[in-house]
């Protein structure tokens, strides 16, 4: 898999709807030097509606990654799903400052969807990764904290409490 595999040449395409599908695995992350997760398996679909002056693009991603749980640190399979839409217009110079609008210079005949798909995949990863055993880990942490607070009493206060109880 190479970055140029995501090039979409739109100049020769007829007006109307066009669909592109990409099967993604770990080699996709290596294209962007991203190695926080492994075991990427998924499909990215790009639907493009070509008109005379604008390209309307909709991207969808569904897949999975292997990730360590934030609570238990066990590896588990995290399901991912995400989508977004944007427009591609033409202007005097390249501009990608707006995430919903990409401006390509007049005369361009293609764009690369790799970066768009990469951002879609990475943004589909939850900020908190909770595996199937995370619930048990949270309960264990709460119990440990309660036990620690109970054990850490000042012996002087215990003596004063004994005086009050007499």
DSSP file (Angstrom, degrees, kcal/mol; ACC not computed):
  #  RESIDUE AA STRUCTURE BP1 BP2  ACC     N-H-->O    O-->H-N    N-H-->O    O-->H-N    TCO  KAPPA ALPHA  PHI   PSI    X-CA   Y-CA   Z-CA
    1    1 A X              0   0    0      0, 0.0     2,-0.3     0, 0.0     3,-0.0   0.000 360.0 360.0 360.0 130.9    0.0    0.0    0.0
    2    2 A X    >   -     0   0    0      1,-0.1     3,-1.6    29,-0.0     4,-0.3  -0.884 360.0-111.7-128.4 159.1    1.4    3.4   -1.0
    3    3 A X  G >  S+     0   0    0     -2,-0.3     3,-1.8     1,-0.3   111,-0.3   0.851 115.8  61.7 -59.1 -34.4    0.1    6.9   -0.6
    4    4 A X  G >  S+     0   0    0      1,-0.3     3,-1.8     2,-0.2    -1,-0.3   0.691  84.7  77.0 -69.4 -15.3   -0.5    7.2   -4.4
    5    5 A X  G <  S+     0   0    0     -3,-1.6    -1,-0.3     1,-0.3    -2,-0.2   0.698  92.7  55.1 -63.0 -16.7   -3.0    4.3   -4.1
    6    6 A X  G <  S+     0   0    0     -3,-1.8   107,-2.6    -4,-0.3    -1,-0.3   0.299  78.6 122.7-100.5   7.7   -5.3    7.0   -2.7
    7    7 A X  E <   -A  112   0A   0     -3,-1.8     2,-0.6   105,-0.2   105,-0.2  -0.530  45.6-161.4 -69.3 132.9   -5.0    9.4   -5.7
    8    8 A X  E     -A  111   0A   0    103,-3.3   103,-1.6    -2,-0.3     2,-0.8  -0.943   3.9-158.1-120.2 109.0   -8.4   10.1   -7.3
    9    9 A X  E     +A  110   0A   0     -2,-0.6   101,-0.3   101,-0.2     4,-0.1  -0.770  18.3 170.9 -86.6 110.4   -8.1   11.5  -10.8
   10   10 A X    >   +     0   0    0     99,-1.5     3,-1.0    -2,-0.8   100,-0.2   0.622  55.9  83.2 -98.0 -14.7  -11.4   13.3  -11.3
   11   11 A X  T 3  S+     0   0    0     98,-1.6    -1,-0.1     1,-0.3    99,-0.1   0.894  96.6  41.4 -60.3 -42.3  -10.8   15.1  -14.6
   12   12 A X  T 3  S+     0   0    0     97,-0.2    -1,-0.3    -3,-0.1     2,-0.2   0.510  94.0 105.1 -85.0  -3.9  -11.7   12.1  -16.8
   13   13 A X  S <  S-     0   0    0     -3,-1.0     3,-0.1     1,-0.1     5,-0.0  -0.517  73.1-116.9 -80.8 144.7  -14.7   11.1  -14.7
   14   14 A X        -     0   0    0     -2,-0.2    36,-0.2     1,-0.1    -1,-0.1  -0.335  41.0 -88.1 -70.8 158.4  -18.2   11.7  -16.0
   15   15 A X  S    S+     0   0    0     34,-0.1     2,-0.3    -2,-0.0    36,-0.2  -0.398  91.5  49.2 -62.6 145.0  -20.5   14.0  -14.0
   16   16 A X  E    S-B   50   0B   0     34,-2.3    34,-2.9    -3,-0.1     2,-0.3  -0.795  95.2 -15.1 122.7-165.5  -22.4   12.2  -11.3
   17   17 A X  E     +B   49   0B   0     -2,-0.3     2,-0.3    32,-0.2    32,-0.2  -0.558  51.7 178.2 -84.0 135.9  -21.8    9.7   -8.5
   18   18 A X  E     -B   48   0B   0     30,-2.4    30,-3.2    -2,-0.3     2,-0.4  -0.997  10.6-156.4-136.4 140.8  -18.6    7.7   -8.2
   19   19 A X  E     -B   47   0B   0     -2,-0.3     2,-0.4    28,-0.2    28,-0.2  -0.945   7.9-175.0-123.3 140.9  -17.5    5.3   -5.4
   20   20 A X  E     -B   46   0B   0     26,-2.5    26,-3.0    -2,-0.4     2,-0.4  -0.990   7.0-162.5-131.6 139.6  -14.1    4.2   -4.3
   21   21 A X  E     -B   45   0B   0     -2,-0.4     2,-0.4    24,-0.2    24,-0.2  -0.978   3.2-169.4-128.4 138.0  -13.4    1.5   -1.7
   22   22 A X  E     -B   44   0B   0     22,-2.8    22,-2.7    -2,-0.4     2,-0.6  -0.989  14.3-147.6-129.5 124.9  -10.2    0.9    0.3
   23   23 A X  E     -B   43   0B   0     -2,-0.4     2,-0.3    20,-0.2    20,-0.2  -0.826  26.7-157.5 -89.2 122.9   -9.3   -2.1    2.4
   24   24 A X  E     +B   42   0B   0     18,-3.1    18,-1.7    -2,-0.6     2,-0.2  -0.801  22.4 156.5-110.1 143.1   -7.1   -0.9    5.3
   25   25 A X    >>  -     0   0    0     -2,-0.3     3,-2.0    16,-0.2     4,-0.6  -0.753  62.9 -64.4-141.9-168.3   -4.7   -2.8    7.5
   26   26 A X  H 3> S+     0   0    0     14,-0.5     4,-1.3     1,-0.3     3,-0.5   0.765 123.5  69.1 -58.5 -26.9   -1.6   -1.9    9.5
   27   27 A X  H 3> S+     0   0    0      1,-0.2     4,-1.0     2,-0.2    -1,-0.3   0.796  90.8  63.8 -63.6 -24.7    0.4   -0.9    6.5
   28   28 A X  H X> S+     0   0    0     -3,-2.0     3,-0.6     1,-0.2     4,-0.6   0.927 100.7  49.8 -63.2 -44.2   -2.0    2.1    6.2
   29   29 A X  H ><>S+     0   0    0     -4,-0.6     5,-2.2    -3,-0.5     3,-1.1   0.855 103.9  59.7 -62.8 -34.4   -0.7    3.5    9.6
   30   30 A X  H ><5S+     0   0    0     -4,-1.3     3,-1.0     1,-0.3    -1,-0.2   0.796  93.9  64.9 -67.2 -26.1    2.9    3.1    8.4
   31   31 A X  H <<5S+     0   0    0     -4,-1.0    -1,-0.3    -3,-0.6    -2,-0.2   0.806 112.4  34.8 -62.4 -27.7    2.2    5.5    5.5
   32   32 A X  T <<5S-     0   0    0     -3,-1.1    -1,-0.2    -4,-0.6    -2,-0.2   0.191 112.5-116.0-113.4  14.1    1.6    8.2    8.1
   33   33 A X  T < 5 +     0   0    0     -3,-1.0     2,-0.5     1,-0.2    -3,-0.2   0.882  66.2 144.7  53.0  44.4    4.2    7.1   10.7
   34   34 A X      < +     0   0    0     -5,-2.2    -1,-0.2     1,-0.1    -2,-0.2  -0.963  12.8 157.3-115.5 118.8    1.4    6.4   13.2
   35   35 A X        +     0   0    0     -2,-0.5    -1,-0.1    -3,-0.1    -5,-0.0   0.131  34.9 110.5-131.9  23.1    2.1    3.4   15.5
   36   36 A X  S    S+     0   0    0     31,-0.0     2,-0.3     2,-0.0    -1,-0.1   0.810  86.8  28.4 -68.8 -28.2    0.0    3.8   18.6
   37   37 A X        -     0   0    0     30,-0.1     2,-0.3    -3,-0.1    30,-0.1  -0.860  67.5-164.1-129.9 162.6   -2.3    0.9   17.7
   38   38 A X  E     + C   0  66B   0     28,-1.4    28,-3.3    -2,-0.3    -3,-0.0  -0.854  59.8  57.6-137.9 174.9   -2.0   -2.3   15.7
   39   39 A X  E     +     0   0B   0     -2,-0.3     2,-0.3    26,-0.2    -1,-0.1   0.805  63.3 179.2  74.1  29.2   -4.3   -4.8   14.1
   40   40 A X  E     +     0   0B   0     25,-0.1   -14,-0.5    -3,-0.1     2,-0.4  -0.483   6.6 166.1 -66.9 128.6   -6.1   -2.3   11.9
   41   41 A X  E     + C   0  64B   0     23,-2.3    23,-2.9    -2,-0.3     2,-0.3  -0.964  21.8 105.6-141.3 124.0   -8.7   -4.0    9.8
   42   42 A X  E     -BC  24  63B   0    -18,-1.7   -18,-3.1    -2,-0.4     2,-0.4  -0.995  54.1-106.8-179.8 177.9  -11.4   -2.0    8.0
   43   43 A X  E     -BC  23  62B   0     19,-2.7    19,-1.9    -2,-0.3     2,-0.5  -0.992  17.8-161.3-129.7 130.6  -12.9   -0.5    5.0
   44   44 A X  E     -BC  22  61B   0    -22,-2.7   -22,-2.8    -2,-0.4     2,-0.5  -0.941  10.1-164.3-108.5 132.3  -13.0    3.1    3.9
   45   45 A X  E     -BC  21  60B   0     15,-2.8    15,-2.3    -2,-0.5     2,-0.5  -0.965   3.2-165.4-117.8 132.6  -15.6    4.1    1.3
   46   46 A X  E     -BC  20  59B   0    -26,-3.0   -26,-2.5    -2,-0.5     2,-0.5  -0.975   2.5-169.7-118.4 119.8  -15.4    7.4   -0.5
   47   47 A X  E     -BC  19  58B   0     11,-3.0    11,-2.7    -2,-0.5     2,-0.5  -0.937   8.4-171.8-107.5 129.5  -18.5    8.6   -2.4
   48   48 A X  E     -BC  18  57B   0    -30,-3.2   -30,-2.4    -2,-0.5     2,-0.7  -0.982  15.3-160.1-128.0 127.6  -18.0   11.5   -4.7
   49   49 A X  E     -BC  17  56B   0      7,-2.9     7,-2.5    -2,-0.5     2,-0.5  -0.923  18.1-156.4-104.2 112.6  -20.6   13.5   -6.6
   50   50 A X  E     +BC  16  55B   0    -34,-2.9   -34,-2.3    -2,-0.7     2,-0.2  -0.784  19.4 166.8 -95.5 126.7  -18.9   15.3   -9.4
   51   51 A X        -     0   0    0      3,-2.4    -2,-0.0    -2,-0.5     0, 0.0  -0.649  53.0 -85.5-121.5-175.1  -20.6   18.4  -10.8
   52   52 A X  S    S+     0   0    0     -2,-0.2     3,-0.1     1,-0.2    -2,-0.0   0.863 121.8  11.1 -60.8 -37.7  -19.4   21.2  -13.2
   53   53 A X  S    S+     0   0    0      1,-0.1    37,-0.4    36,-0.0     2,-0.3   0.550 123.4  45.8-121.2 -11.1  -17.8   23.3  -10.4
   54   54 A X        -     0   0    0     35,-0.1    -3,-2.4     2,-0.0     2,-0.5  -0.966  54.7-147.9-140.2 148.6  -17.7   21.2   -7.2
   55   55 A X  E     -CD  50  88B   0     33,-2.4    33,-2.6    -2,-0.3     2,-0.6  -0.978  16.8-157.2-113.7 116.4  -16.9   17.7   -5.9
   56   56 A X  E     -CD  49  87B   0     -7,-2.5    -7,-2.9    -2,-0.5     2,-0.4  -0.845  16.3-168.2 -92.7 123.6  -19.0   16.7   -3.0
   57   57 A X  E     -CD  48  86B   0     29,-3.1    29,-2.8    -2,-0.6     2,-0.4  -0.933  14.1-174.7-120.1 133.5  -17.2   14.0   -1.0
   58   58 A X  E     -CD  47  85B   0    -11,-2.7   -11,-3.0    -2,-0.4     2,-0.4  -0.997   9.4-164.9-125.6 129.1  -18.6   11.7    1.7
   59   59 A X  E     -CD  46  84B   0     25,-3.0    25,-2.0    -2,-0.4     2,-0.4  -0.914   6.5-177.7-114.9 138.8  -16.2    9.4    3.6
   60   60 A X  E     -CD  45  83B   0    -15,-2.3   -15,-2.8    -2,-0.4     2,-0.4  -0.994   2.4-171.8-133.2 142.4  -17.2    6.4    5.7
   61   61 A X  E     +CD  44  82B   0     21,-2.9    21,-2.3    -2,-0.4     2,-0.4  -0.999   8.1 171.7-134.8 134.2  -15.0    4.1    7.8
   62   62 A X  E     +CD  43  81B   0    -19,-1.9   -19,-2.7    -2,-0.4     2,-0.3  -0.996  31.4  97.9-134.9 137.9  -15.9    0.8    9.6
   63   63 A X  E     -CD  42  80B   0     17,-2.2    17,-3.4    -2,-0.4     2,-0.3  -0.969  52.7 -99.3 176.7-163.0  -13.3   -1.4   11.1
   64   64 A X  E     -CD  41  79B   0    -23,-2.9   -23,-2.3    -2,-0.3     2,-0.3  -0.958  17.3-166.1-144.0 159.2  -11.4   -2.6   14.2
   65   65 A X  E     - D   0  78B   0     13,-1.7    13,-2.9    -2,-0.3     2,-0.6  -0.954  28.8-115.8-137.6 160.4   -8.1   -2.1   15.9
   66   66 A X  E     +CD  38  77B   0    -28,-3.3   -28,-1.4    -2,-0.3     2,-0.3  -0.886  46.5 170.4 -94.0 126.5   -6.3   -4.0   18.7
   67   67 A X  E     - D   0  76B   0      9,-2.7     9,-2.2    -2,-0.6     2,-0.4  -0.968  36.4-112.9-138.4 150.8   -5.9   -1.6   21.6
   68   68 A X  E     - D   0  75B   0     -2,-0.3     7,-0.2     7,-0.2    61,-0.1  -0.701  39.0-114.8 -82.7 134.4   -4.8   -1.7   25.3
   69   69 A X     >  -     0   0    0      5,-2.5     4,-1.5    -2,-0.4    61,-0.2  -0.434  15.4-135.9 -64.9 138.0   -7.6   -1.0   27.8
   70   70 A X  T  4 S+     0   0    0     59,-3.5    60,-0.1     2,-0.2    -1,-0.1   0.743 101.7  37.6 -68.3 -23.2   -7.0    2.2   29.7
   71   71 A X  T  4 S+     0   0    0     58,-0.4    -1,-0.1     3,-0.1    59,-0.1   0.906 133.0  18.7 -93.1 -53.0   -8.1    0.4   33.0
   72   72 A X  T  4 S-     0   0    0      2,-0.1    -2,-0.2     0, 0.0     3,-0.1   0.615  87.1-135.1 -97.7 -14.4   -6.7   -3.1   32.8
   73   73 A X     <  +     0   0    0     -4,-1.5     2,-0.3     1,-0.3    -3,-0.1   0.588  56.4 143.0  65.3  13.2   -4.1   -2.6   30.0
   74   74 A X        -     0   0    0     -6,-0.1    -5,-2.5     1,-0.1     2,-0.3  -0.611  56.3-113.7 -80.0 141.9   -5.3   -5.8   28.4
   75   75 A X  E     +D   68   0B   0     -2,-0.3     2,-0.3    -7,-0.2    -7,-0.2  -0.569  46.9 162.4 -73.0 137.5   -5.4   -5.9   24.6
   76   76 A X  E     -D   67   0B   0     -9,-2.2    -9,-2.7    -2,-0.3     2,-0.6  -0.937  43.3 -96.4-147.3 168.8   -8.9   -6.1   23.1
   77   77 A X  E     -D   66   0B   0     -2,-0.3     2,-0.5   -11,-0.2   -11,-0.2  -0.825  35.4-159.3 -95.6 118.8  -10.5   -5.5   19.8
   78   78 A X  E     -D   65   0B   0    -13,-2.9   -13,-1.7    -2,-0.6     2,-0.3  -0.857  12.3-135.7-100.5 125.5  -12.1   -2.0   19.5
   79   79 A X  E     -D   64   0B   0     -2,-0.5     2,-0.4   -15,-0.2   -15,-0.3  -0.603  23.1-162.3 -78.1 139.0  -14.8   -1.5   16.9
   80   80 A X  E     +D   63   0B   0    -17,-3.4   -17,-2.2    -2,-0.3     2,-0.3  -0.948  17.2 164.2-125.8 144.2  -14.5    1.7   15.0
   81   81 A X  E     +D   62   0B   0     43,-0.4     2,-0.3    -2,-0.4   -19,-0.2  -0.936  10.2 146.7-157.7 136.0  -17.0    3.7   12.9
   82   82 A X  E     -D   61   0B   0    -21,-2.3   -21,-2.9    -2,-0.3     2,-0.3  -0.986  14.2-177.9-163.9 158.3  -16.9    7.2   11.6
   83   83 A X  E     +D   60   0B   0     -2,-0.3     2,-0.3   -23,-0.2   -23,-0.2  -0.985   3.2 172.8-156.3 157.7  -18.0    9.4    8.6
   84   84 A X  E     -D   59   0B   0    -25,-2.0   -25,-3.0    -2,-0.3     2,-0.3  -0.974  17.8-139.6-161.0 162.6  -17.8   12.9    7.4
   85   85 A X  E     +D   58   0B   0     -2,-0.3     2,-0.3   -27,-0.2   -27,-0.2  -0.922  22.7 165.0-126.2 150.8  -18.6   15.0    4.3
   86   86 A X  E     -D   57   0B   0    -29,-2.8   -29,-3.1    -2,-0.3     2,-0.4  -0.963  26.9-123.4-154.3 168.2  -16.8   17.8    2.6
   87   87 A X  E     -De  56 101B   0     13,-2.2    15,-2.6    -2,-0.3     2,-0.5  -0.911  10.5-151.2-118.0 148.3  -16.7   19.8   -0.6
   88   88 A X  E     +De  55 102B   0    -33,-2.6   -33,-2.4    -2,-0.4     2,-0.2  -0.981  23.9 172.2-118.2 120.5  -13.8   20.3   -3.0
   89   89 A X  E     - e   0 103B   0     13,-2.5    15,-2.8    -2,-0.5     2,-0.4  -0.679  28.0-115.9-118.6 174.7  -13.8   23.6   -4.9
   90   90 A X  E     + e   0 104B   0    -37,-0.4     2,-0.2    13,-0.2    15,-0.2  -0.926  41.3 144.7-119.2 139.3  -11.4   25.2   -7.2
   91   91 A X  E     - e   0 105B   0     13,-2.4    15,-2.0    -2,-0.4     3,-0.1  -0.737  61.1 -71.1-150.3-163.6   -9.6   28.5   -6.7
   92   92 A X  S    S+     0   0    0     -2,-0.2     2,-0.3    13,-0.2    13,-0.1   0.845 108.6  10.6 -73.4 -34.6   -6.3   30.4   -7.2
   93   93 A X  S    S-     0   0    0     11,-0.1    -1,-0.1    12,-0.1     2,-0.1  -0.966  88.2 -83.5-145.8 161.0   -4.3   28.4   -4.7
   94   94 A X        +     0   0    0     -2,-0.3     2,-0.3    -3,-0.1    10,-0.2  -0.359  47.0 172.1 -63.1 135.9   -4.4   25.3   -2.5
   95   95 A X  E     +F  103   0B   0      8,-2.2     8,-2.8    -2,-0.1     3,-0.1  -0.905  20.5 161.1-151.8 119.7   -6.2   25.8    0.8
   96   96 A X  E     +     0   0B   0     -2,-0.3     6,-0.1     6,-0.2    -1,-0.1   0.003  42.7 115.8-124.3  27.2   -7.2   23.2    3.4
   97   97 A X  E     +     0   0B   0      2,-0.0     2,-0.5     3,-0.0    -1,-0.1   0.810  68.0  64.3 -67.6 -30.5   -7.7   25.4    6.4
   98   98 A X  E >  S-F  101   0B   0      3,-0.5     3,-1.3     1,-0.1    -3,-0.1  -0.843  75.6-148.9 -97.3 125.7  -11.4   24.5    6.6
   99   99 A X  T 3  S+     0   0    0     -2,-0.5    -1,-0.1     1,-0.3     3,-0.1   0.688  98.2  47.4 -69.0 -16.5  -12.1   20.9    7.4
  100  100 A X  T 3  S+     0   0    0      1,-0.2   -13,-2.2   -14,-0.1     2,-0.4   0.432 113.5  50.1-101.7  -0.7  -15.3   20.9    5.4
  101  101 A X  E <   -eF  87  98B   0     -3,-1.3    -3,-0.5   -15,-0.2     2,-0.5  -0.980  57.9-172.0-143.6 127.2  -13.9   22.6    2.3
  102  102 A X  E     -e   88   0B   0    -15,-2.6   -13,-2.5    -2,-0.4     2,-0.6  -0.977  11.5-156.8-115.9 128.1  -10.8   21.9    0.3
  103  103 A X  E     -eF  89  95B   0     -8,-2.8    -8,-2.2    -2,-0.5     2,-0.3  -0.927   8.8-168.3-108.8 121.9   -9.7   24.3   -2.4
  104  104 A X  E     -e   90   0B   0    -15,-2.8   -13,-2.4    -2,-0.6   -11,-0.1  -0.818  30.6-101.8-103.8 145.9   -7.6   23.0   -5.2
  105  105 A X  E >   -e   91   0B   0     -2,-0.3     3,-2.0   -15,-0.2   -13,-0.2  -0.355  47.5 -92.6 -64.0 145.4   -5.8   25.3   -7.7
  106  106 A X  T 3  S+     0   0    0    -15,-2.0    -1,-0.1     1,-0.2     3,-0.1  -0.296 114.0  37.2 -53.3 140.6   -7.5   25.6  -11.1
  107  107 A X  T 3  S+     0   0    0      1,-0.4    -1,-0.2    -3,-0.1     2,-0.1   0.202  80.3 132.9  96.8 -15.6   -6.0   23.0  -13.5
  108  108 A X    <   -     0   0    0     -3,-2.0    -1,-0.4     1,-0.1     3,-0.1  -0.433  33.2-173.9 -65.8 144.4   -5.6   20.2  -10.9
  109  109 A X        +     0   0    0      1,-0.2   -98,-1.6    -3,-0.1   -99,-1.5   0.426  62.0  24.7-119.3  -3.6   -6.9   17.0  -12.2
  110  110 A X  E     -A    9   0A   0   -101,-0.3     2,-0.3  -100,-0.2  -101,-0.2  -0.974  54.4-158.7-153.1 164.8   -6.6   14.8   -9.0
  111  111 A X  E     -A    8   0A   0   -103,-1.6  -103,-3.3    -2,-0.3     2,-0.6  -0.960  25.2-119.2-141.1 160.5   -6.5   14.8   -5.2
  112  112 A X  E     -A    7   0A   0     -2,-0.3     4,-0.3  -105,-0.2     3,-0.3  -0.905  17.3-170.9-105.3 121.7   -5.1   12.4   -2.7
  113  113 A X     >  +     0   0    0   -107,-2.6     4,-2.4    -2,-0.6     5,-0.2   0.452  64.2  96.0 -88.0  -2.1   -7.7   11.0   -0.3
  114  114 A X  H  > S+     0   0    0   -111,-0.3     4,-2.7     1,-0.2    -1,-0.2   0.907  84.3  45.9 -57.1 -48.2   -5.1    9.3    2.0
  115  115 A X  H  > S+     0   0    0     -3,-0.3     4,-2.5     1,-0.2    -1,-0.2   0.893 112.5  51.6 -64.8 -39.6   -4.9   12.1    4.5
  116  116 A X  H  > S+     0   0    0     -4,-0.3     4,-2.0     2,-0.2    -1,-0.2   0.923 112.9  44.9 -61.6 -44.5   -8.6   12.5    4.7
  117  117 A X  H  X S+     0   0    0     -4,-2.4     4,-2.5     2,-0.2    -2,-0.2   0.898 111.1  54.2 -67.9 -40.5   -9.1    8.7    5.3
  118  118 A X  H  X S+     0   0    0     -4,-2.7     4,-2.7    -5,-0.2     5,-0.2   0.939 110.3  45.8 -57.7 -48.7   -6.2    8.7    7.9
  119  119 A X  H  X S+     0   0    0     -4,-2.5     4,-2.4     1,-0.2    -1,-0.2   0.880 111.3  53.3 -63.5 -38.0   -7.9   11.5    9.9
  120  120 A X  H  X S+     0   0    0     -4,-2.0     4,-0.6    -5,-0.2    -1,-0.2   0.917 112.0  44.7 -62.2 -44.0  -11.2    9.7    9.7
  121  121 A X  H >< S+     0   0    0     -4,-2.5     3,-1.0     2,-0.2     4,-0.5   0.950 114.8  46.7 -66.2 -49.8   -9.7    6.5   11.0
  122  122 A X  H >< S+     0   0    0     -4,-2.7     3,-1.2     1,-0.3    -2,-0.2   0.884 111.1  52.1 -63.3 -38.7   -7.7    8.2   13.8
  123  123 A X  H 3< S+     0   0    0     -4,-2.4    -1,-0.3     1,-0.2    -2,-0.2   0.634 100.4  63.7 -73.6 -11.8  -10.7   10.3   14.9
  124  124 A X  T << S+     0   0    0     -3,-1.0     2,-0.5    -4,-0.6   -43,-0.4   0.610  80.4  96.8 -84.3 -11.3  -12.9    7.2   15.1
  125  125 A X  S <  S-     0   0    0     -3,-1.2   -45,-0.1    -4,-0.5     4,-0.1  -0.676  83.6-119.8 -78.9 122.5  -10.6    5.8   17.9
  126  126 A X        -     0   0    0     -2,-0.5    -2,-0.1     1,-0.1    -1,-0.1  -0.239   8.1-130.8 -62.0 149.7  -12.3    6.7   21.3
  127  127 A X  S    S+     0   0    0      1,-0.2     2,-0.6    -4,-0.1    -1,-0.1   0.826 101.1  47.7 -70.9 -30.5  -10.4    8.9   23.7
  128  128 A X  S    S-     0   0    0      2,-0.0     2,-0.8   -59,-0.0    -1,-0.2  -0.960  77.5-158.3-110.9 119.6  -11.1    6.4   26.5
  129  129 A X        +     0   0    0     -2,-0.6   -59,-3.5   -61,-0.1     2,-0.6  -0.860  14.4 179.0-101.1 108.5  -10.4    2.8   25.5
  130  130 A X        -     0   0    0     -2,-0.8   -61,-0.1   -61,-0.2    -2,-0.0  -0.926  11.3-156.5-117.1 110.7  -12.4    0.5   27.8
  131  131 A X    >   -     0   0    0     -2,-0.6     3,-1.6   -57,-0.1     4,-0.3  -0.066  39.4 -87.7 -74.8 179.9  -12.1   -3.2   27.2
  132  132 A X  T 3  S+     0   0    0      1,-0.3     3,-0.3     2,-0.1     4,-0.2   0.750 128.3  46.1 -64.7 -24.7  -14.6   -5.9   28.2
  133  133 A X  T 3> S+     0   0    0      1,-0.2     4,-1.5     2,-0.1     3,-0.3   0.276  81.5 101.8 -99.6  10.9  -13.1   -6.3   31.6
  134  134 A X  H <> S+     0   0    0     -3,-1.6     4,-2.3     1,-0.2     5,-0.2   0.844  73.2  61.8 -65.3 -33.9  -12.8   -2.6   32.3
  135  135 A X  H  > S+     0   0    0     -4,-0.3     4,-2.0    -3,-0.3    -1,-0.2   0.910 104.4  47.9 -58.7 -43.0  -15.9   -2.6   34.6
  136  136 A X  H  > S+     0   0    0     -3,-0.3     4,-2.3     1,-0.2    -1,-0.2   0.883 109.8  53.5 -65.0 -38.1  -14.2   -5.0   37.0
  137  137 A X  H  X S+     0   0    0     -4,-1.5     4,-2.1     2,-0.2    -2,-0.2   0.887 108.0  49.3 -64.7 -39.5  -11.0   -2.9   37.0
  138  138 A X  H  X S+     0   0    0     -4,-2.3     4,-2.2     2,-0.2    -1,-0.2   0.927 111.8  48.5 -65.7 -44.7  -13.0    0.3   37.9
  139  139 A X  H  X S+     0   0    0     -4,-2.0     4,-2.4     1,-0.2    -2,-0.2   0.899 110.9  51.1 -62.7 -40.5  -14.7   -1.5   40.8
  140  140 A X  H  X S+     0   0    0     -4,-2.3     4,-2.4     1,-0.2    -1,-0.2   0.904 109.3  50.5 -63.2 -41.5  -11.4   -2.9   42.0
  141  141 A X  H  X S+     0   0    0     -4,-2.1     4,-2.2     2,-0.2    -2,-0.2   0.904 110.5  49.4 -63.6 -40.9   -9.8    0.5   42.0
  142  142 A X  H  X S+     0   0    0     -4,-2.2     4,-2.3     2,-0.2    -2,-0.2   0.923 111.5  49.0 -63.8 -44.3  -12.7    2.0   44.0
  143  143 A X  H  X S+     0   0    0     -4,-2.4     4,-2.5     1,-0.2    -2,-0.2   0.904 110.4  51.0 -62.5 -41.3  -12.5   -0.8   46.6
  144  144 A X  H  X S+     0   0    0     -4,-2.4     4,-2.4     2,-0.2    -1,-0.2   0.912 110.2  49.3 -62.4 -42.7   -8.7   -0.3   46.9
  145  145 A X  H  X S+     0   0    0     -4,-2.2     4,-2.1     2,-0.2    -1,-0.2   0.902 111.4  49.3 -63.9 -41.0   -9.2    3.5   47.5
  146  146 A X  H  X S+     0   0    0     -4,-2.3     4,-1.8     2,-0.2    -2,-0.2   0.914 111.5  49.2 -64.0 -42.6  -11.9    2.8   50.1
  147  147 A X  H  X S+     0   0    0     -4,-2.5     4,-2.0     1,-0.2    -2,-0.2   0.902 110.4  51.2 -63.0 -41.5   -9.6    0.3   51.9
  148  148 A X  H  X S+     0   0    0     -4,-2.4     4,-1.3     1,-0.2    -1,-0.2   0.895 109.7  48.8 -64.2 -40.7   -6.7    2.7   51.9
  149  149 A X  H  < S+     0   0    0     -4,-2.1    -1,-0.2     1,-0.2    -2,-0.2   0.855 111.7  49.9 -69.7 -32.6   -8.8    5.6   53.4
  150  150 A X  H  < S+     0   0    0     -4,-1.8    -1,-0.2     1,-0.2    -2,-0.2   0.883 111.1  48.7 -70.8 -37.7  -10.1    3.3   56.1
  151  151 A X  H  < S+     0   0    0     -4,-2.0     2,-1.5     1,-0.2    -1,-0.2   0.752  96.5  74.3 -74.2 -25.2   -6.6    2.0   57.0
  152  152 A X     <  +     0   0    0     -4,-1.3     2,-0.4    -5,-0.2    -1,-0.2  -0.496  63.2 138.9 -94.2  66.9   -5.0    5.5   57.2
  153  153 A X        -     0   0    0     -2,-1.5     2,-0.5    -3,-0.2    -3,-0.0  -0.847  57.7-112.0-107.5 149.7   -6.4    6.8   60.5
  154  154 A X    >>  -     0   0    0     -2,-0.4     4,-1.5     1,-0.1     3,-0.8  -0.665  18.0-141.8 -79.6 124.9   -4.4    8.7   63.0
  155  155 A X  H 3> S+     0   0    0     -2,-0.5     4,-1.9     1,-0.2    -1,-0.1   0.788 100.1  61.6 -60.4 -27.5   -3.9    6.7   66.2
  156  156 A X  H 3> S+     0   0    0      1,-0.2     4,-2.0     2,-0.2    -1,-0.2   0.894 103.8  48.9 -64.4 -38.9   -4.2    9.8   68.3
  157  157 A X  H <> S+     0   0    0     -3,-0.8     4,-2.5     1,-0.2    -1,-0.2   0.870 107.3  55.6 -68.2 -35.2   -7.8   10.3   67.0
  158  158 A X  H  X S+     0   0    0     -4,-1.5     4,-1.9     2,-0.2    -2,-0.2   0.903 107.5  49.2 -62.5 -40.0   -8.5    6.6   67.8
  159  159 A X  H  X S+     0   0    0     -4,-1.9     4,-1.7     2,-0.2    -2,-0.2   0.902 110.8  49.7 -65.7 -40.8   -7.5    7.3   71.4
  160  160 A X  H  X S+     0   0    0     -4,-2.0     4,-1.9     1,-0.2    -2,-0.2   0.898 109.3  52.2 -64.1 -39.9   -9.7   10.3   71.6
  161  161 A X  H  X S+     0   0    0     -4,-2.5     4,-1.7     1,-0.2    -1,-0.2   0.878 107.0  53.3 -62.9 -37.4  -12.6    8.3   70.2
  162  162 A X  H  X S+     0   0    0     -4,-1.9     4,-0.7     1,-0.2    -1,-0.2   0.878 106.8  52.2 -65.4 -37.1  -12.0    5.7   72.9
  163  163 A X  H >< S+     0   0    0     -4,-1.7     3,-0.7     1,-0.2    -1,-0.2   0.891 109.3  49.7 -64.2 -40.0  -12.2    8.4   75.6
  164  164 A X  H 3< S+     0   0    0     -4,-1.9    -1,-0.2     1,-0.2    -2,-0.2   0.838 106.6  55.6 -67.9 -32.5  -15.5    9.6   74.2
  165  165 A X  H 3<        0   0    0     -4,-1.7    -1,-0.2     1,-0.2    -2,-0.2   0.648 360.0 360.0 -75.8 -13.8  -17.0    6.1   74.2
  166  166 A X    <<        0   0    0     -3,-0.7    -1,-0.2    -4,-0.7    -2,-0.1   0.469 360.0 360.0 -81.1 360.0  -16.3    5.6   77.9
